Amino acid sequence: MATLMQQRVAANLPLGTGAAALQMVSQASFEMVAVRQRFIEAHRALVDVRTEIGLGQFYGYGDTAECPPNEGALRVGADFDTPFHLAAVA
């Protein structure tokens, strides 16, 4: 959006030039944020589904604990100070 406005000024074009495209990009950005929120809500709803199908005693990362780090190599069990549990994610 900033590039569109900067280039309009650099080309000495009227203020209304590209206004429709700017509005579309702005609306699309807003909708992307709304879609992200829907994915978050769906993830929360899947926690309830997991309980409904009898997997309530299991949990997935991010529901009750922080997610493990995703950089670097995976650690083997001996590298952990505390025991770990397998998790079934619905």
N, C-alpha and C positions, 0 to 999 in steps of 0.2 A: 504494500500500500504506500509506503514511504517513497519507494522508487518511482511509482506512478506519479505521485505528486511532485517529486523533485524533477523528473523529466519534463513534466508539463511546464513547470516554471522555467527550466533551462531552455525549452523550446519557445518560450514566450507565447504560450497558448492561453486562450481564455480559461477562466476559473471552471467553467462547466465542462470542459473537455475531459472525457473519461469518467465523468461522474457516475454514469450507469455501471461501468465496470468496477469502479471503486466501491459502489454500494453492494455489488454482488460479492466482491472479495470480503468486505466487512461482514455481510450476512453469513457467508460460508464459514468465516472464522468463528462467529458466534455459535453457529450450528455445530462446529467441531467440538466446542467446549460442552455443549449440551449432550452430544453423543458420548463424550468421555464420561460425563456424569451418569448417563444411562448404563454404561458398562459397569461402573462402580456399584450402582444400585442392583444390577443383575447379579453381580458377584455376591452381594449381601443376601439376595434372595436364594441363591444356590446353597448357602449355609443352611437355610431352613429346609431345603429339599433333602440335603444330606441327612438331617434328623428324621425327616418323614420316611425315608427309605431304610432306616435302621442303622445308619452309620454315625449316629450322634456321638459315640465314644471316640471317634477319630476326629482329627482336625487337620486343617491345611495351613501351611505357612501364611502369615498375613491375617489370619482370623483371630488367633489368640497369642501369637508371638511375632517377633520381627522376622522378616524374610532373611534367609542366609545371604552372605555376600555373593555377588555374581561375578566378581573379577578373579582372575587367576584360576589355578587348577582346583579341582575338587579335593577335599581332604578325606583321608581314609579314617575309619572308625577309631584307630589308635591315636589319632591327632586330637580327639575331643576329650575334654576334661570330665564331662558328664555323659551319662548314657543317652542314647538317642532312640527315638521311636519311629517306626514307619507310620506314615500318614496316608489315609485314603482320602482323596479329594473328589468330591462329587462334581 
